[in-house]
Structures are given as C-alpha cells and as structure tokens.
C-alpha cells in the first residue's frame, strides 16, 4: 500500500487555503502526520467521544505553539483522513493548551454547500461555542492536559492569525 507524502502540500491563498484533514467528522481516532514520512498515523483513541466536525491543519503555517495552525472544518459530509481540502475561514477558536497558544481556525470547504451559508462566526448555531468548549475540556481530560478555551473570534481575527502564521 502506498501513501501520499503530505509534507509538500502548499498553503494556497488567504481566501482559498488548503487544510489537511487528520480526524474525520464522527471519528474517535486522533490521527497525526508523521513529519519524517509525511504519512498519517493514529496517535490516540478517545473513549465515548467523537469529533462533531472534520479536524486538521493548515500547511506552511506556524502557530503560537510552534506547530501548524489547527483547523476545525465544518462540512456537510465526512472528509477522510489525509484528504487535502480548499477552505475559507469564518472565525477562530482561541485556546491555550498546556500554557501555549493553540488557536483553531474555523473554516468551511469552498466546494461544500455550507460555504454559501457560513461566512462568519455569527452564521454558526448559537450553541457552537459551548459545545466546542465541552469537547475540548473532555479531550484535555482524556489526554491528561489542561486546555483553556478563551473566546470565539470573527473572520477578520482569523485572517490576521493566518497571515501572521505564514512561514
């Protein structure tokens, strides 16, 4: 079986950037890219928890924690692990993980019907922030680490963060 090396995936453009999916919506398995090989590998399996969204990272960026920027990908369908999807941002979830900034860009695939519906965080269901807070508190509990969710910020803030993170 051959695997695609994801290490060479380009960023794209500010209004149409690439996201590499690590965790498909509905999964309890946390995949991570192996930086040596560029392949996806299972890093952790959660108990009684599934991701309510697709989750990944934006290549060619560097966030406050020294890793690529994380991405919450809101989609009408499950996107398989190791897929590369072109997205637009609608906001950012500000978090602190073990004392380091670990923000998550909230985005929507450009080819998804939800891209017309979601243009900023004000378009999200009103309980999104609370649900995500609960999710990350449980993730922290299961992984034995402290995660603090500070705020949900708009598209303009997300674009600033992405610009500042570009390598």
N, C-alpha and C positions, 0 to 999 in steps of 0.2 A: 504494500500500500504506500503510495507517495503522498506527501503533504506539501502544501504551498508554504513557502517561506514568507511570512508576513512582515519581516523586518524591513523590507524595502518599500512598504506601502507609503505613498505620498500623502501629504496633508490635504491638498486640494486648494479650495478658495474659502475665504471667510464666510461667504453666504452659501457655500456648497462644499463642505469639508467631508473627509472620509472618517468613518468610525469602523473599527474592527470589533466585531461582536465576540465577547468572551462567554457571556451567560445568556442563553436564550430565555425569553419570557416563559414562565411556568416551570423552569428548571430549579433543582435544589443543588446542582453541582456548580462549584465555582471553578471555572477554567481560567488559566493564565497563560500568557505567551511565554515560552521558554526563549529567553533572549539569545542563547547560544545557537539554537537551531531554527528559531522562528516558528516553531510548531506550538499548537495548543495542547495543554496538559491539564488534567484535573488536579486542582490544588486543595480543594476542601469540599466536603459534602455536608450540607446543612440538614438538621433534623426538624421536621414539622415546619418548614419554611420554603416557599418557592418565590422566585422573583416575579413581581407583578408587571415587569417591563423587561425589555432586552437591555443588556448592560455591556459596555465595552470601554474602549479608549480611543482617543484621537491621536493618530500617529504624528510624529515630528513635532510634538509639544512637550513641554516640561512644566509640571505643576509645582505648587508650593512644597510638596512632599518629596520632590526630586524624581517622581515618576511621571509618565504621560498623564494628560488630563483624562479623568474618568468621564464616561458619558452614559446618561440614562436615556435610552432610546424608546420613545413612545411610538408604538406601531399598532396597526390593526391586525398584525399577524406575528407569529413566532419567526424569528430570524435565526438560522442555525449558527452555532459557534464557528468561528473562523471566517464568517462572511464579512465582506467589506461593503458598507452602505454609505451612500452620499446623503448627508443630512444638512439641516438648517437648525440653528439654535432658537430656543424660545425662552430660555432662562437658565438659572444656575442655582443649585442647591449648595449652600455654603456649609461645610463641615470641618470639624477638627478631629483627626484620628491620631491617638497617642500623642497629642500636643502639636501635631503638624497640620497645616492647612491641607485639606484633601477634598477640594470642591468637585462637584459633579455637574457637568454641563448637561442641561436638559435639551434634548433635540428630537427631531422628527425626520424620518427618511423623506427625501424630496419626492420619491415615486409612490408614496403612501397616500391614500385618500385623506388621512388625518392632517396632511401638510396644509390643506386648504382651511381646515378648522382651527388648527393651533398655530398662532403667530406670536404669542407672548404668554407668560405665565398666567395672566388674567383669564385666558381661554381654558385653563385646566379646571377639572372638577374642584370645587371649593375644599374638599377634604383631602386633596393630594398631599399637602404638606404634612398633615397629621399622620396619614398612612405611611409616608416615607420615613418620618421620624420614628414611628414604631418599628418599621422594618430595620432601620439601621441600629436601633437600640438592641434588637434581637440578634442581629449579625454580630454586634460587639460582644454581647453576652456569650454567644456560641463560640466566638473566636478568642474569648478572654482578653478583650481590649476595650478601652474607653473611646467611644465615638460620640462626639457632641454635634448636634445639628443646630446651627446658629440661625440661619434665615433662608428664605427663598427669594432670589433677586431676579429682576426682569432681563429681557433680551439684551438691552443696552449694556448691563453689567456683565453678562455672559460674553458678549463680543469683546469687551475690554479685556476680560480674563484670557480669552483665546488669543487675542493679539499679543498680550504680554507673555504668553507661554510659548510662542513660536520660536523654534531653535534657529 
